Structure formats: structure tokens, C-alpha cells
Amino acid sequence: MAANCRGVVITEGDLQRFVKHLEAFAEGQLRRVTEYFHPDLIYVIENDIALVVQELRSRKVITPEQAQIYEKIEKHEDSTAAAEKLVADLASNKALAIGLWKSLCALRRHWSHPNLEVMVGEITRKDQALLKEILLNETGHNLAPEMKACQDEHRRILLEQTKLLKETGQRTRSEGQSFPILNRYVDIKIVADVYFRRQTFQEHEALAAAGELNEYRLRHKMQVELERITPDRLFRWCYRSGRAPHFVMVSGVAGVGKSTLAQKFVFDWATGKHYQKFTFVFFFKFRDLNAVGEKTSLESLIQREYPYLHSKLDTILQEPQKLLFIFDGLDESNSNLDLGRKAEFCAQPGDVKPVGVIVASLLKEKLLKGCSALLTSRPSNLARLERGVLHRVASIVGFLSQEREKYFHNFFGEAAVAKEALAHVRESQVLYTLCYNPSYCWITCTALQPCFTSEAGQTHPLPKTVTQLFVSYIRHVMVNHTKELPERERAWKMMIQLGWLAEYGLQHRTLLFDQAQLEAFNVDSSPLVKTFLVENIQSATSTPVVTYSFVHLTVQEFFAALVHYLDFKEGNFGYIMAAVQEAQGGEYEIFLRFLSGLSQFATRAPLEALLGKFSAETARQVIDWILKTDCSDFLQMERPLDGKKRTLNFLNLLFEAHNKLLVCEALGGDGDASMDFSELYLMPVDCVILAYVLSCCGKIDLLNLDTCFIQNEGLQRLSLELHRIRELSLAKNALTGQCCKDLSLALLENWTLLNLDLSKNKLQDQGLSDLLKVFRSPESRIQKLVIQENALSDGSFEALCSALADNTSLRYLDVSGNPFTDMCAEDVHTLILTCPALTEIRLNLSDISPAMEKDLKKLDGCREGFKIHI
């Protein structure tokens, strides 16, 4: 819900018709409907609680006193708590509940929130049928006694299969550390109706590993464009298509929680929590289906996985509308999923075909028409699918703030420890951004365990870079989760073997390795190896097939970089660096960051203590490679967006290296560099990287951050280093008054700033008020000040003129596009008389009357060289 989100045309007649739908429900029924939509209501209301409260007040649904209560809750707690209180207060009374629903429907004139459209759509299109649907999903279909017994057995088996959530990599496979799924599972955010452009595998994986899902951007995009959806609503009515979907795809990058989501979905069905309208749910993993042979049948697949259903299978399949098939990990399938018109399909459950043909036949409704299917996949596979086949495509966007906090508390157990660890991660921001991904969250918590627990009374350095984090993680796992850690030389050899396997996988885009590949790299099955390699047992066959993968793609990338420090070979290093130079998709970006990070002695020292000295030659060649990069191209102004992205990637390498002398030498060290990131979306983590680089520089001529969407958090990260800038442009960033306090403190320390552009933001009077001390300071050397279009009042102009009264450096002032009136005319006169260095002032596009404009234009040329534009 955002002010600039386009609304829909809602007439008073539309409102009355909607109210009639609501009035048709009995009080208990309306309460049940409101309860059903509770997650959506909270999500919609919390996004703009003030606007909702204002609408409720105007319609006299709540009193002014109640409105103040909700405003105080939002101020002292958060918007979610205020929304929860509001819904709880109004939902229990039919008249108040109708008032709430009517107010929300009316607000659609101003914004059209996807979740609100879904709720209004379901209520108006289904009426009493909605209650029946809610009941069916809660209680399920009536079944004959023998079928009910069969279903109960199926539930019991699925419950046993899904009740434990395994966290691989912490122990050997044989020990298999697992946790009850209800204790470890944290809700992950899903957005529906996502369109995926044709990106390559490498692009998606590189973006994922780099933490490209920024929380602010996600919240903004979810508010104005995307429907947020919970797992129990994946098959709910879709307002865009106007139908309830049968075939749903859930997409997400590696480690973001797709398989965990699928497992939890099955667990919740088995325990009766949701979607009881499906009499039977069949759960398959594509990596297991790879081992069933070249051809099979749907009946055979079900019987292999659930042999106890054999006698009842014919009966079960006779009612496909009551069946749900779940296929996890399409990206791991060896079978082609061809959904084209000329593709091969099958029509009967007994037809023997390749697995891909069977799944395609279900999706194309050639087989068991009326059934439903849920698939999961990495984004890279979606471009190959026919768009019309999938009724809903949803994307897992991972953890936002609350989910990260809950995960830390679940992991550490002790609230105080969890809070301290999370505080460090937040302060780092680089690590905090990584934690959008549940797998990274686990790696981060594992790495931080020895830093925040008093085991053996030892203190461990806190990681600040991603490389330092992974060094801490590898060391902690080796020391604390490996049975019988071998002596140093043997451990060193094992890590080398793993490293060359990892590098082979990186170059050949291989994530799953078979036994022959492990043997080719002399990788054995020792406890140390099993700590980092996971066995994937494909059991859907009489002869199980085992493949192996690193516990996470980024762990594989770390090992691929590490091996060059453990076992430097000139030819191998030259080959991989040549591949890096030729790569276009960013597939080596994270590998490069690790390679750069390990060049810093302090970063690699914890692993050297376990494995022995790393190759100094590798560090030297990595540093030489960085220095040979032509930074003059990076520092050019007005570069295309792709060029600016490459610049940011290069700065990431410098940050990981954490070598100030290297930064200075790489960027030239002559103090006259300029950096232009305009129109490149900069996340808070990017601002951390940029701030570090600035801290290593002497002076920067120009830093252009226009339209980078930097908000308060990003500005806070940059503020300590802004004193190095001569010309700073922060235009079109939607900066509010809240940002100005930090900006003011930063600029008060800056005695070199000559030009400041804050145009087209949202500073308003309060924001400008915080900045006045900067302009009033006798140390200020600002010569050019631009504050266009910031909703400044006449009072602000008067205060600005007062602050600039004794300024001896300001030559150019642009305050055009603000709603100044004739009342500021006298202040203009005063400013010109008291600010002797001022040679040009712009007051265009204001609310000054034509007569006053004519009068002010007479000031043009009032002293030599002075110009006024109005």
C-alpha cells in the first residue's frame, strides 16, 4: 500500500453492493470470514496504518480517542502491533467489522493493494460458498471407513517423514542432526504472481550469493506490486487470473527454503492444519526420481514411494480433483519437462513414459484432469516453462527482519546470546544482508557460536567480511563438529581434495557429484569430508543411488578459492583467472570475493592455525590481479548502469581484501577520484562497502548518489566518511526529514564540501531545520546549494535566509519547485543584501504571484554579476 500506487474506480454504489455481501453473513459467519483473512488484513493495514485510521475516523467507525491509541501503539511498538489491536477491536462486533471492511474497500480509490483485491474479490464472488470452502479446507471430505483408514495410514507415514528438519553439514551424515520442524521452522516470505525474465543460472546464483534481495526494496515492491502469500494460501483464489489455481510453482534461489517449505506443507497437511480438501497428497523429490529408470508410470511412482496404497490406488485416482502432487526441485531433474503443443503426453496413470512426460501430462491436464500440483525450482528453470500452464508463480524472498530475529533466537536458545549475536550482524550489515537466505542464516549462526558462547573461555574475533564469516564457519565446523579431526598434514590434504572438487564443479557448473567424480579427486568418506559434503540418497528405486553436494553452493565457492591458497599451481591459477576474465554472467563473482578476502593475512589466520601456512604466492598474484584492473574506467562519470554495477563489484573485492593500502593503490591514491553511482539501486550493504572504500581514500572530488534510493540506514553507513567529499549529490532519493540529522552531523565534520545537491527529496521543514546548522557554521565552504522540490514552506525559506546571513562562500542557491508564496519576498531581499558572495538564486516553479515575480525580477543585476531566476 503506497501513496503512489494507482487506485481503482470505486463508486458509492460499489461500496453499497460490497456492504450487502457482508450483511448477508450472520455475525458469527462474518467473524469467521474476518478470521480467515486475518493475515491479509494485518499485512494490508500495517503498511499504512495512519491512512486506514484516518479513513475509519472519517466514517465514524472509531473515535478520535481510539485513533490516538492506535497511533501510540505504532509509535512505541510497531505498525504490526497497531494493526493487530485494530482488527481485534473491530472484528468481534458485526457493525464495526462491516465498517472496517467498508473503509478498506473505499481506500481502494487511492491504492490498489494486491492482498486487498484478493479479499474483496473472494468475498464478492463467493459469498456463502466462501464459508463452505473454509470449512472444507478445515475438515476435508467425508470418506468411506476403509478409505478413511487408508488416509490415516498415509497421514501417519507422511508425518513420520516430515516431522524432523535436518540441518546438514553440522555433523557427519551418520549422526544426522535433526530438529522437530515446529521448533526450527521459521516462516519465509512468499510473493505471488511474479514474472521472471530469462536470466541465466549464473545470474540468479550470483545475485543470490551476493545477497541481492534487499529488505527495503522487497518491502516496497511487495507493498505496491506483489501479493504476499502464506503457504496455506498457495491454492487460494487469484485476483489477477480470476480463478483458483490448480498448478503452482514456488521459485527461489539455492538455500532460500524451497524444500523446507515443501516439507512443512506436507507436514501441515498430515497434521490437519490446512488444505484438507485434498484427500491424498503425494510428495516426490526430483533428485530421487532421477534414479527410477528411463521410463516408468505414475502408478509405479506412487507405489514405489507409498507401497501401502497399492490395494486402494485405483479408487484414489478415480477422484483427481481431491489429489495434490508435490514435486520438489525441478532444477535437479534429469528429465526434460516439455510443455509445448507437439510434446509427448500420456493419458492413463499406467502409461509407461519418462518422468518428465508424466509431470508434463499432469500440468497440461492430459492425465488426471482436475488434480492439483505444487512444484519448486530455482528461477533459472522458469524461463523454459510455458507461462500459461502454471496458474500461479510465487517466489520465496526469504527472511525479513522479524524472521531473522526469530531464527537467531531458535538457533542460540538463550535470548541474551541471540540478541548479542544479532546486534553484531546488524552492525556489520554485510552479514545481515546475507541472512535473508535461511541457509546463510544457519552458516552465520554456526560461525558466530564460538564468538558468543563461553565454551572453554576463549574469545574469538568477530567476522566483519563475508570471507571472515566463512573462515569462522569452516574453522568452527572442523573443530567442534568433526569426529576425530585428523592431524594437520592429513587435514590439509583432505581440504585440498575437497577444494579441487569444488573448483571443478564451479567451472563446469556442477552441484551434484557422483562417486566416480569423488574418486577422481581422491575425496574419501572421512568424517572431515562428510562435514562439508552431504549425501543425497535417491531411494525411489530398489538400488539406491547416492550423489554428493556441498552443504551450500557458497561453501563450494569458498573451497574453490581456498584450494589455491592450500595448493598453488601456476597453471591452474592462470586457467581459472582466464575463465574469470571471459565470464559474462557473474558466475565467478563470489569466488573472486573469497579469493580476494583470503589474501589478507588476518582473515586467513584462523584456518592457518589448523592447516598450516597458506601460499604467499597466491596472495601476491591475487593482489597483482586486482592492481592490474584498470580503475580509471570504473571512476569515469556518466557510465552506463552495467558499468556502475561492475564498479560496485570491484569495490566488493577491495572490501573483502580489507587492505587499506591496496584500496589506495588500486584507486590511484591521488585524491582526485570521482564516483558516479546514479540510478544504481544501493542497498545498505552497498553503502557499507562504499563507506569502507571512502575511508581508505584521501579526498573525493565528486560522489554522485542521485536516484540510488538511499534511505536513512544507508545514509547512516555513509555519514562517517562524507567529510572526504568535495561535491556531493543526493538528489531523487526520497530522503525524508529523518535522514537529515545524520546527514547534518556528517556535513558538520566536512570542511571541504563545495557543492551539495539535495533536490527532489522529501526533506520538508523539519529536515531542512536539521541542516541549517551546517549552513550556519563558519567552517562551511559550500559554494553551490540545490534544494529543489522538497516541500519547503515560507517559514523554511525564512530560516534558510537567516542561516545563510553571514555565509561568505555560497555563490549559487536553487530552491525552485517549493511552494513558496509572496510572504518570502522580503526574505529574498534580505538574503541578497546579507550574503555578499551570492551571485545566482533560482525560485522557479513556486506559488509566488505574477505581480510579486515581476517585482523580484527587478533584483536581477542589483549588483554586478547577480542573477535571479523566477
BALO-333348 format. One record per residue (C-alpha): x, y, z. Coordinates in steps of 0.05 Angstrom, whole numbers, plus 5000, padded with zeros to 4 digits. Last residue first. Example, Ala and Ser with C-alpha at 12.3 -4.5 7.8 and 13.67 -1.06 7.14 Angstrom:
<sites>
527349795143;524649105156;
</sites>
This chain:
<sites>
523756644777;531156644762;535357174797;542157374772;547957764804;554057924761;555058634789;549758824839;542458934831;543358554765;536758184772;533358494833;527958764787;525858044776;523158064847;517758574829;515458184768;515157544809;511057934860;505958114807;505857414778;504357114847;509356674882;506955954885;513755664864;516155374798;522555784792;526056094853;533256044829;538756474860;545356694829;551357114850;551557004926;558357214954;555457804992;550057435032;546857985073;543758425018;541557844974;538757465033;534758065058;531458184991;529557444985;526957465057;522358045038;519457644981;518157025025;510857225040;509257244966;508856484967;513755904968;511155224947;517954914930;519954764858;525855234858;530555284918;537055354878;542555754912;549255924878;555056324906;555456104979;562356245009;561656835057;555756595097;553657125148;546257125130;545956405107;542556145169;537556715169;535956605096;534755865110;530156035168;526056505124;525755985069;523455455118;517955905143;515656025071;514655275066;519154725038;516054145000;522953884978;522654064904;529454374893;534554414949;540954574910;546854914946;553155134909;559055464944;559255065008;565455245048;562255175117;567155285175;563255895199;557355415211;550555705192;549855255131;551254635172;546854875230;541254955180;541154205163;536653995220;531554535202;531654305129;529153625152;523753925195;521154375140;520453845086;526153385069;522352965018;527352924961;527453254893;533953644902;539153504955;545253754915;551253984956;557354314924;563754554958;564854055014;571954115042;570754285115;566453665127;565453505201;558953895202;557053515140;556752845177;552653115235;547753435186;547052805145;545452405208;540252915229;537652985158;535552265147;529252325190;527052935149;525952475090;530452265033;526252034973;532851914936;531852404879;538152814891;543952614937;549652974900;556053114939;561853534914;568253604955;567552934992;572152705048;567552925104;562452425077;566151855111;562251795177;555651905141;555951315094;553050775139;547951265168;545951455097;544450725081;540150655142;536451305130;534751155058;538951114995;534351014935;540351084887;536751634848;542652104853;548751834890;554152244855;560552294895;565252824867;572253054882;573952514932;579352644983;584352195018;581751495006;581550895053;575351135089;571951235022;572950485007;569850295074;563950765063;562750464994;562449755022;557849965079;553550355029;552949724987;550449355049;545149905059;542649764989;544650194930;540050184869;544150454812;540851084783;547051504800;553151104822;558351624799;565051644835;570352174825;577652104844;582052704859;585952444919;591952174882;591451474911;590351144844;584250724861;588150074865;593850394905;589150694957;585050064963;591249624969;594050065024;587450005061;587449245058;580748935077;581248435019;573648325025;572549085018;577049124958;573348554923;566748894940;569349534908;570349134844;563048904846;560849634856;564849844795;561949274754;554949514774;556850214752;558949954684;552349574677;548750234691;552250604635;557751094654;556351824666;562851964703;569151544697;571751214760;570950494738;574650624673;580450934710;580550314754;584049894701;585049234738;592449084743;592249244817;587048704830;591048184791;597348384828;593648284894;591347594872;598347424849;601547624915;596347244956;597446624914;605046694922;604346744997;601346044997;597845885062;601545675125;599045085165;592244745167;589344885236;592745535255;592645725181;585045695185;584646235240;590046645203;586146715137;582947385153;589047675188;593447505129;589047865077;589547505010;583847055034;578847615021;580847694948;579846954932;573346974972;570847564933;573047244868;569146604883;563047044898;563547374829;565346754789;558446634760;557547374744;554347244676;559847504629;565647034642;571847134599;576147464652;574046954705;575846374657;582746684649;583246724725;581445984729;586745784678;592246214709;591045914777;591245204749;597645334710;601245674768;599345134819;598145364890;595844814937;593045105001;591945824977;589145594910;584745084947;581345644987;578045954926;574345324904;573045164978;569445834985;565445714922;563145034948;561145355014;557245864972;553345304938;551345015006;552644365044;557044144987;553843604944;554142854938;550442334898;547941654922;543641184881;539140694918;538140014884;530839824891;528840504867;525841144895;531441194945;535741754917;540641854974;543742544973;549942505017;552343185040;559543425035;562443915085;562643515150;562842875109;569843065087;572243135159;568842475180;572642105125;568941875063;574541975013;575842504961;581442274916;579442774861;577642224811;574541824869;569642384884;567842424810;566641674807;562241704869;557542214837;557742964845;551843444848;552944204842;556344234774;557044874736;563244604700;568045134726;564945154795;564444394800;571744314782;573444844834;569544464887;572943804871;579644164873;577844444942;575343794971;581943464953;585744054982;581744025046;583343285053;590843415042;590943965096;587243515145;592442965134;598143455145;594943755208;592943125245;585942865233;579843155269;577042555305;569642675296;568343345263;563143825292;567044265340;573844395310;572444305236;565544625240;568345225278;574145315229;569745285168;564645775198;569946265222;573346255153;566346345122;565046955165;571847245151;570547175076;563747515083;567048105118;566248325190;567847695230;568347755305;574947535333;574446935380;574946945456;576346305494;573146115559;573045375540;565945475515;563546175534;558646275477;558246895434;564346845389;564446085389;557346075360;558546625308;560446155251;554445705264;549746305268;552446565202;552045895167;544845795191;542846495168;546346365102;541945755093;535846155113;537346685060;535647395081;541647285127;546647525075;544248235085;545848195159;552947955144;554448575103;550448995152;556148925202;552149275256;546248825243;550648205249;553548465315;546548605343;544247915321;549747585362;548048005423;540547865418;541547125407;546147085468;541147465512;535247045487;538646375501;536545855451;542046025402;538645755339;531345905355;533146605378;537246725316;531646465272;526546915306;530847535294;531847345221;524247245213;522747925244;527648295199;525847975132;527547255115;527046945047;524047224982;520746574963;517646694895;510646514871;508346314802;500846184798;496545854745;502445504713;500945254643;500145944612;507546124622;510545544583;516745344620;523845454597;524446134631;522645804697;528845374703;533645924724;528946134780;530745534823;525045044827;519144814868;512844484842;505744434871;500544034833;492943994833;488443464802;482543634757;484843234697;488442604718;493042604657;492243054597;491343644644;497444004615;500744004685;499343274696;501843084627;508243504639;509543104703;508742444667;512842674606;518542894651;518542224687;519541854622;513541434599;509840794618;502340914617;499040634680;496341304704;492941404637;493241984588;500542064570;504042644536;509442764483;510743484463;508043794400;504044324437;509744504483;510144314556;516843954553;519743784622;526243434604;528442904654;534942974693;531243364747;535243784796;532344444774;525344154785;526944114859;520743874896;514743564861;508343584902;502143234876;495343414905;489142984897;481743124911;480243354840;483442704816;477542284841;478541604808;485941604828;484341404900;479940824878;485340534833;490540634888;486840264942;490539604941;497339914928;496940474980;501640115028;507140154975;507740914983;514141144947;514740564899;507140514892;506441244875;511941224823;509140574794;502240864786;505141484752;508741034703;516040894689;521341024637;528841144636;529940884705;527541074775;534041424795;532542134771;526142094811;530042164875;533142834853;526143034830;523542974901;516542694907;510642824955;503742544943;497942864980;491342504989;484342745007;485943454986;480343885014;484243825079;488344405055;491044625123;492744435194;490543705192;497143425218;498743095152;497043725114;501644145158;507343635150;506443635074;506944405071;512744385120;516643925074;515144355013;517344975051;523644635074;525044435002;524245144978;527945475036;532646015009;538445535003;539345604928;534946144897;527446124899;521345914860;514645644881;510545394822;503045284828;498344864785;491044834804;489845574814;483245864840;480846344786;480247084768;487147094735;489547724771;485147624832;487946934847;483546484891;487446084941;492045504922;498245794953;494246035013;496845545066;503945725047;502846465063;502146985008;504547684997;501347964935;506048374894;506149074864;505949654912;507249374980;511348764959;515849214917;516949694975;518049135025;522748784978;526749414963;527449575036;529548865053;534748794998;534748154959;541548204926;545147804980;551347684937;550046934939;543247034910;545347504855;550947034835;546146444834;541046814792;546047084743;549746414736;543446024721;541846524665;536347024667;530246994621;525547474656;521347224714;514447494727;511847414798;504647284812;505747134886;510447364940;513046894993;516247075059;519146515100;516046275164;521246005213;521845255223;526445015279;521844825335;515844615292;520544205247;523043795306;530643815299;535543385263;543043235269;544742665221;549642245261;551041805201;551542405156;557042715196;555443325237;553944065225;553543995150;546243825143;540744145185;535243625182;528143825197;524343275232;516743185227;516843055152;517642305141;514042095205;508242565188;507942295117;507341575144;501941765194;498042155142;498141565094;495741095149;490041575165;488241615091;487840855085;483440825147;478941375118;478640975053;476240355090;471240755131;468241115070;470441845066;467142505082;471443055051;476043525089;475143855157;479044515155;479744615080;472444405071;470144905125;473745495091;470845285024;463845245053;464745935084;466946215016;460945904982;456646365025;459046964986;463746714932;464947274882;464147884927;468047594986;473647284944;474647924904;474748384965;480047944998;484247854935;484048604919;486348754990;492248284982;494148614915;493849324943;490249814897;491450504925;487451144929;480550914907;482050244940;481150635005;473550524998;474449775004;478549865067;473350315098;467749835080;471449245112;472749635176;465549885180;462949185167;467248945226;464549505269;457349315254;458748575265;462448655331;468348195346;472548415287;473249145308;477749135369;481848535347;482948855278;485549495310;489949155361;493248715307;494249325262;497649715319;502149125335;504049075262;505449815257;510649795311;511649875386;512050595414;509850975352;505150455324;501950345392;501251105401;497751175334;493050605351;491250935417;490451625384;485351335335;481451045394;480951735424;478752035358;473051525357;472750915310;467750725256;465951455248;466951435172;472251985176;475451625235;475950965198;479051315138;484251665182;485851015217;487050675150;491551235126;495551235190;496350475190;499650485122;503349825111;500549545176;493449535148;494849105087;499148595123;494448555182;488448455137;492047925096;494047515158;486847575186;483147365123;480346725154;478947095219;474847615180;470947055147;469746725215;467347375246;462847475187;459846785199;458946905273;455147555259;450947235204;453447385134;448847725084;451048395114;457948305084;455348195013;450648785023;456749215044;460049054977;453849284939;453849924980;461150054965;460249944890;454350424891;458550954925;463250884866;470150564867;474850684808;481450344823;487650614856;494650704828;500250624879;503451294892;501151334963;503450634978;500050005000;
</sites>
